[in-house]
Amino acid sequence: MNNTELQVVSFDAEDLLKIAEIHSQNTNNASFTDCSVWYHAKKAGGRLLTGDSKLRKVAENNDLKVSHVLVYSKLFSVTEIVSPMVVLIKLSSAPSPVS
């Protein structure tokens, strides 16, 4: 995968079991969905994009590269992967983070 491609991944039963294990062992109350993206980022040797500070901290403590999603939203619009208007619409309609 080069620097301008995003990849949609799927998972099999083995992946699902590993995600469930991460979910049951995490101490930061990460959702199953959070654990899924954490698992796939680690499996792919990729970078986890998140705005969740608890998830970021636990992922970094597990040697995973993490970036704030807003940094990449800006990059996507500047490199024309998506238009600035799409980024604005998506960010405007995103649910507010819970403290």
Backbone as CSV, one residue per row, in Angstrom:
resi,resn,N_x,N_y,N_z,CA_x,CA_y,CA_z,C_x,C_y,C_z
1,MET,0.855,-1.179,0.000,0.000,0.000,0.000,0.897,1.237,0.000
2,ASN,0.645,2.162,-0.898,1.469,3.377,-0.899,0.837,4.440,-0.006
3,ASN,1.489,5.576,0.118,1.079,6.599,1.078,-0.247,7.278,0.771
4,THR,-0.784,7.109,-0.421,-2.031,7.794,-0.752,-3.224,6.850,-0.816
5,GLU,-3.042,5.601,-0.434,-4.139,4.651,-0.507,-4.683,4.333,0.879
6,LEU,-5.991,4.241,0.935,-6.656,3.727,2.120,-7.131,2.337,1.766
7,GLN,-7.180,1.473,2.745,-7.565,0.097,2.469,-8.687,-0.322,3.406
8,VAL,-9.716,-0.922,2.851,-10.786,-1.497,3.651,-10.425,-2.958,3.857
9,VAL,-10.444,-3.396,5.101,-10.061,-4.774,5.400,-11.268,-5.547,5.923
10,SER,-11.193,-6.836,5.763,-12.210,-7.713,6.336,-11.501,-8.617,7.340
11,PHE,-12.265,-9.402,8.061,-11.638,-10.294,9.013,-12.315,-11.648,8.982
12,ASP,-11.559,-12.656,9.425,-12.087,-14.010,9.479,-12.319,-14.390,10.941
13,ALA,-12.691,-15.637,11.181,-13.012,-16.089,12.534,-11.810,-15.969,13.470
14,GLU,-10.616,-16.261,12.965,-9.412,-16.144,13.794,-9.176,-14.693,14.221
15,ASP,-9.351,-13.773,13.274,-9.216,-12.350,13.592,-10.241,-11.943,14.647
16,LEU,-11.461,-12.418,14.473,-12.534,-12.083,15.415,-12.192,-12.546,16.824
17,LEU,-11.616,-13.726,16.948,-11.208,-14.233,18.268,-10.103,-13.371,18.874
18,LYS,-9.158,-12.942,18.053,-8.067,-12.093,18.543,-8.592,-10.724,18.971
19,ILE,-9.543,-10.185,18.201,-10.144,-8.899,18.563,-10.898,-9.039,19.883
20,ALA,-11.638,-10.123,20.047,-12.373,-10.366,21.293,-11.412,-10.488,22.472
21,GLU,-10.255,-11.093,22.256,-9.246,-11.217,23.318,-8.712,-9.836,23.713
22,ILE,-8.396,-9.011,22.724,-7.937,-7.649,23.004,-9.010,-6.903,23.794
23,HIS,-10.253,-7.026,23.345,-11.369,-6.330,23.997,-11.524,-6.764,25.447
24,SER,-11.394,-8.057,25.709,-11.576,-8.549,27.082,-10.412,-8.184,27.996
25,GLN,-9.230,-7.952,27.414,-8.041,-7.663,28.219,-7.736,-6.183,28.365
26,ASN,-8.397,-5.330,27.585,-8.038,-3.914,27.648,-8.551,-3.295,28.942
27,THR,-7.808,-2.325,29.415,-8.144,-1.685,30.695,-8.662,-0.265,30.517
28,ASN,-8.871,0.139,29.259,-9.283,1.523,29.026,-10.732,1.635,28.564
29,ASN,-11.500,0.539,28.678,-12.905,0.512,28.266,-13.087,0.781,26.780
30,ALA,-12.126,0.373,25.957,-12.253,0.538,24.510,-13.392,-0.335,24.004
31,SER,-14.139,0.193,23.054,-15.241,-0.576,22.472,-14.683,-1.705,21.609
32,PHE,-15.555,-2.630,21.248,-15.153,-3.714,20.360,-14.678,-3.142,19.023
33,THR,-15.352,-2.104,18.543,-14.963,-1.456,17.293,-13.571,-0.845,17.402
34,ASP,-13.293,-0.166,18.533,-11.954,0.395,18.749,-10.902,-0.711,18.729
35,CYS,-11.208,-1.810,19.393,-10.260,-2.933,19.435,-10.042,-3.520,18.049
36,SER,-11.085,-3.487,17.229,-10.976,-3.999,15.859,-10.004,-3.161,15.032
37,VAL,-10.139,-1.830,15.084,-9.225,-0.991,14.303,-7.812,-1.042,14.879
38,TRP,-7.708,-1.164,16.185,-6.407,-1.330,16.844,-5.748,-2.607,16.330
39,TYR,-6.471,-3.716,16.333,-5.954,-5.000,15.877,-5.514,-4.935,14.412
40,HIS,-6.361,-4.392,13.555,-6.031,-4.358,12.129,-4.861,-3.432,11.830
41,ALA,-4.753,-2.316,12.534,-3.598,-1.428,12.346,-2.314,-2.148,12.735
42,LYS,-2.354,-2.861,13.847,-1.166,-3.590,14.305,-0.842,-4.733,13.340
43,LYS,-1.855,-5.474,12.927,-1.654,-6.607,12.017,-1.054,-6.146,10.687
44,ALA,-1.502,-5.006,10.184,-1.030,-4.499,8.894,0.271,-3.722,9.007
45,GLY,0.727,-3.485,10.238,1.920,-2.655,10.413,1.631,-1.213,10.042
46,GLY,0.379,-0.825,10.221,-0.063,0.507,9.833,-0.118,1.478,10.989
47,ARG,-0.892,2.492,10.800,-1.035,3.568,11.768,-2.502,3.663,12.167
48,LEU,-2.746,3.782,13.463,-4.101,3.938,13.984,-4.459,5.417,13.992
49,LEU,-5.554,5.759,13.362,-6.051,7.136,13.367,-7.198,7.211,14.353
50,THR,-7.069,8.068,15.355,-8.111,8.170,16.363,-8.107,9.551,16.995
51,GLY,-9.238,9.935,17.497,-9.355,11.145,18.291,-9.548,10.805,19.756
52,ASP,-9.549,9.516,20.075,-9.787,9.018,21.429,-8.462,8.937,22.178
53,SER,-8.271,9.797,23.177,-6.987,9.846,23.875,-6.701,8.576,24.664
54,LYS,-7.733,7.937,25.224,-7.502,6.684,25.960,-7.025,5.582,25.009
55,LEU,-7.682,5.479,23.867,-7.276,4.472,22.881,-5.877,4.769,22.370
56,ARG,-5.583,6.043,22.131,-4.245,6.417,21.665,-3.177,5.980,22.660
57,LYS,-3.402,6.247,23.936,-2.404,5.915,24.958,-2.157,4.417,25.053
58,VAL,-3.221,3.633,25.070,-3.042,2.184,25.201,-2.422,1.596,23.933
59,ALA,-2.772,2.128,22.768,-2.178,1.650,21.520,-0.689,1.986,21.466
60,GLU,-0.345,3.199,21.860,1.074,3.584,21.884,1.850,2.727,22.875
61,ASN,1.240,2.393,23.999,1.899,1.531,24.982,2.100,0.118,24.462
62,ASN,1.373,-0.234,23.402,1.525,-1.537,22.762,2.285,-1.419,21.439
63,ASP,3.140,-0.397,21.357,4.047,-0.192,20.218,3.332,-0.032,18.876
64,LEU,2.190,0.626,18.890,1.463,0.902,17.664,1.627,2.377,17.316
65,LYS,1.863,2.663,16.041,1.952,4.050,15.591,0.542,4.639,15.594
66,VAL,0.401,5.827,16.173,-0.907,6.453,16.310,-0.809,7.913,15.897
67,SER,-1.831,8.374,15.185,-1.938,9.788,14.847,-3.361,10.245,15.106
68,HIS,-3.489,11.523,15.402,-4.820,12.080,15.603,-5.510,12.157,14.253
69,VAL,-6.741,11.768,14.216,-7.497,11.706,12.970,-7.583,13.061,12.268
70,LEU,-7.581,14.161,13.008,-7.671,15.481,12.375,-6.442,15.809,11.538
71,VAL,-5.278,15.318,11.941,-4.058,15.540,11.160,-4.229,14.937,9.772
72,TYR,-4.775,13.741,9.730,-4.944,13.073,8.447,-6.123,13.621,7.656
73,SER,-7.136,14.121,8.334,-8.246,14.760,7.621,-7.725,15.932,6.802
74,LYS,-6.838,16.708,7.394,-6.228,17.839,6.690,-5.376,17.339,5.523
75,LEU,-4.580,16.291,5.762,-3.731,15.731,4.717,-4.577,15.205,3.558
76,PHE,-5.676,14.519,3.867,-6.540,13.986,2.818,-7.078,15.098,1.940
77,SER,-7.456,16.215,2.551,-8.009,17.308,1.746,-6.912,18.017,0.950
78,VAL,-5.737,18.199,1.536,-4.640,18.884,0.844,-4.143,18.057,-0.338
79,THR,-4.072,16.742,-0.184,-3.584,15.874,-1.260,-4.698,15.460,-2.213
80,GLU,-5.890,16.002,-1.975,-7.054,15.761,-2.812,-7.491,14.306,-2.841
81,ILE,-7.183,13.552,-1.773,-7.744,12.209,-1.635,-9.248,12.359,-1.452
82,VAL,-9.629,13.335,-0.667,-11.032,13.754,-0.564,-11.033,15.274,-0.583
83,SER,-12.142,15.842,-0.958,-12.200,17.298,-1.046,-12.314,17.915,0.348
84,PRO,-11.871,19.161,0.507,-12.026,19.839,1.796,-13.484,19.886,2.247
85,MET,-14.427,19.987,1.319,-15.845,20.033,1.677,-16.290,18.706,2.286
86,VAL,-15.825,17.590,1.741,-16.179,16.278,2.298,-15.630,16.151,3.713
87,VAL,-14.385,16.588,3.929,-13.804,16.542,5.272,-14.639,17.385,6.226
88,LEU,-15.008,18.580,5.817,-15.809,19.468,6.656,-17.160,18.837,6.985
89,ILE,-17.827,18.275,5.999,-19.134,17.653,6.226,-19.010,16.473,7.182
90,LYS,-18.019,15.634,6.971,-17.840,14.462,7.829,-17.512,14.868,9.268
91,LEU,-16.628,15.848,9.421,-16.281,16.290,10.778,-17.469,16.977,11.457
92,SER,-18.248,17.714,10.686,-19.411,18.408,11.255,-20.494,17.437,11.695
93,SER,-20.612,16.307,11.015,-21.659,15.358,11.353,-21.190,14.269,12.314
94,ALA,-19.919,14.291,12.670,-19.397,13.277,13.596,-19.946,13.517,15.000
95,PRO,-20.232,12.431,15.715,-20.719,12.607,17.090,-19.635,13.238,17.962
96,SER,-20.056,13.986,18.935,-19.107,14.608,19.865,-18.486,13.552,20.745
97,PRO,-17.176,13.692,21.031,-16.526,12.716,21.915,-17.083,12.850,23.341
98,VAL,-17.119,11.723,24.001,-17.588,11.697,25.393,-16.369,11.761,26.293
99,SER,-16.404,12.636,27.274,-15.264,12.794,28.182,-15.239,11.695,29.200
